[in-house]
């Protein structure tokens, strides 16, 4: 998936330093809520992948894999897009 990350909300590393969330390992088992709390820019990536209900309260407790199943998306493709965003963010 080729996504332009320039419109993503910037990562606020200072906000999460005290919670050690700046090292969160995101997998297909990570919940939507955990990912969005870690970095709101991931919401933009998810929407670009076709997951437009990112703000839905019921999605917060779903794992990435569960959310992808609901939307007919390949969780590995979405995870790759998230990882690409995180790598670009940290450069």
Buried (B, 14 or more C-beta within 10 A) or exposed (E): BEBEBEEBEEBEEEEBEEEEBBEBEBEBEBBBEBBBBBBBBBBBBBBBBEBEBBEEEEBBEBBBBBBBEEBEBEBEEBBEBBEBBBEBBEE
